[in-house]
Every structure is written in C-alpha cells, then in structure tokens.
C-alpha cells in the first residue's frame, strides 16, 4: 500500500489530477475479538473487505492499513466524489449482516491531494477526519479540514 500510495500521489502531483484517500475503520471492532475471538474477528475483516470491494471501481486500490483500519486510494477522484463514495460504503456496511455478529458500522475519514502534499501530510488529515467521525458518534463520514 505504501508503494502504491507514493506512486499515485506522484501521478497526481505530476499531472495535476485529483487524488483522494479514505481511511475506514470498523466501529467497536475490539468487542468482536473480545466476545467472539480472533478467528471470528478475522472472518469479519474478510467480509468487510468483500463488502467494500464490491462497491469500488477497478482502478481504486483497497487494502488493510492496520488492525481494523483500511485505506482506499482513489486516483482521479476529487474530494466530493470520494466523500460520496465513503457515504455509499458507510450505508453498505451498515446494512450488511456479518456472519456470527450481525450488524456492524464503520467510520470514514476522507482527504484529498493538495499542492505540496506528501503521504504523511495526507495521512495526518485523513486520520484526523476519521478520529472526528469516531469522536462524534461513529457510523459517519467526515472530510478533512484545512487550516488556511
């Protein structure tokens, strides 16, 4: 994911094309592992990944970022399109019945490339957006805030 992130960021920078990212996290996932065990947790992660993959374009890149966090790289996608996709994914996850645990929700942070960005600066913004989504009640999409 790191290499693909750097590659697509380089393309956006060089060709002045839009590039956005979504950081998504299954809400209260620790309780799944604590209640049902890590094998069930792994199954839920796999089902979550399949649910998301079914909703994205073939050129989008989706992968596990760590724990229950996933990163979605969206070439040629401005912030508005990325935000709409995140909302579509949020609704899809919220309506999906996971085996053995039933309904779960997810929170989403969204950020887009700005001149001068690198992977770290984009990840700081998307991580802050995800944190705000969780802090404000979970099961929501929050877009980056820029301090101008």
C-alpha positions in Angstrom: 0.0 0.0 0.0 2.9 2.4 0.8 4.4 2.0 -2.7 1.0 2.3 -4.4 0.2 5.4 -2.3 3.5 7.0 -3.3 3.0 6.1 -7.0 -0.5 7.5 -7.3 0.5 10.6 -5.3 3.4 11.1 -7.7 1.0 10.9 -10.7 -1.4 13.4 -9.2 1.4 15.8 -8.5 3.0 15.4 -11.9 -0.2 15.5 -14.0 -2.3 17.8 -11.7 -5.0 15.3 -11.4 -7.3 14.7 -8.4 -6.4 12.0 -5.9 -8.2 11.3 -2.7 -8.0 8.8 0.1 -10.4 7.2 2.5 -9.4 5.8 5.9 -12.1 3.5 7.2 -12.4 1.6 10.5 -14.9 -0.9 11.7 -16.6 0.6 14.8 -16.0 -1.1 18.1 -14.2 -3.9 16.5 -12.3 -4.8 19.7 -15.5 -6.0 21.2 -15.8 -8.6 18.3 -12.4 -10.0 19.1 -13.1 -9.9 22.9 -16.5 -11.5 22.6 -16.1 -14.0 19.8 -12.4 -14.5 19.5 -9.8 -13.6 16.8 -10.9 -16.2 14.3 -14.3 -14.7 14.1 -12.7 -11.2 14.0 -10.6 -12.3 11.0 -13.7 -13.6 9.3 -15.5 -10.2 9.9 -12.5 -8.4 8.4 -12.7 -10.6 5.3 -16.4 -10.0 5.0 -15.9 -6.3 5.5 -13.2 -6.2 2.7 -15.5 -8.1 0.3 -18.4 -5.7 1.1 -16.2 -2.7 0.3 -14.5 -4.2 -2.8 -17.9 -4.8 -4.4 -18.6 -1.1 -4.3 -15.4 0.4 -5.7 -14.0 1.0 -9.2 -11.4 -1.4 -10.6 -8.8 1.4 -10.6 -9.3 2.1 -6.9 -6.8 0.5 -4.5 -8.1 -1.0 -1.3 -6.1 -2.6 1.5 -5.7 -3.2 5.2 -3.8 -0.4 6.8 -3.5 -1.9 10.3 -5.8 -3.6 12.8 -9.3 -2.9 11.7 -8.3 0.1 9.6 -8.4 0.0 5.8 -7.1 2.5 3.3 -8.7 3.3 0.0 -6.7 5.1 -2.7 -8.8 6.9 -5.3 -7.0 8.0 -8.4 -8.8 10.7 -10.4 -11.2 11.4 -7.6 -11.8 14.9 -6.1 -12.9 15.2 -2.5 -16.6 15.5 -3.4 -16.5 12.2 -5.3 -14.5 10.5 -2.5 -17.0 11.7 0.1 -19.9 10.4 -1.9 -18.2 7.0 -2.2 -17.5 7.0 1.5 -21.2 7.6 2.3 -22.1 4.8 -0.1 -19.7 2.5 1.6 -21.0 3.6 5.1 -24.6 2.7 4.1 -23.5 -0.6 2.5 -21.6 -1.7 5.7 -24.4 -0.6 8.0 -26.9 -2.7 6.0 -24.6 -5.8 5.7 -25.3 -8.7 8.1 -21.9 -10.1 9.2 -21.8 -13.8 9.9 -21.7 -14.6 13.6 -22.0 -10.9 14.8 -24.9 -9.5 12.7 -24.8 -5.7 12.1 -21.7 -3.5 12.4 -21.0 0.0 11.4 -17.9 1.8 10.2 -16.4 5.3 10.4 -14.8 7.1 7.5 -12.2 9.9 7.1 -11.7 11.5 3.7 -8.8 13.6 2.4 -7.7 14.8 -1.0 -4.4 15.8 -2.6 -3.3 19.5 -2.3 -0.2 21.0 -3.9 2.8 20.3 -1.7 1.3 17.2 -0.1 3.2 14.0 0.6 1.9 10.7 2.0 2.4 11.9 5.6 0.5 15.1 5.3 -2.4 13.4 3.6 -2.4 10.7 6.3 -2.4 13.2 9.1 -5.5 14.9 7.6 -7.4 11.7 6.8 -6.6 10.3 10.3 -7.8 13.4 11.9 -11.1 13.2 9.9 -11.5 9.6 10.9 -10.9 10.5 14.6 -13.6 13.2 14.4 -16.0 10.7 12.9 -15.4 8.3 15.8 -15.4 11.1 18.4 -18.8 12.5 17.1 -20.6 9.2 17.4 -19.2 6.8 14.8 -21.0 5.4 11.7 -20.3 8.6 9.7 -18.2 10.2 7.1 -16.0 13.2 7.9 -13.9 15.1 5.4 -10.6 16.8 6.0 -10.4 20.2 7.5 -7.8 22.5 6.0 -6.2 25.2 8.1 -5.6 28.1 5.6 
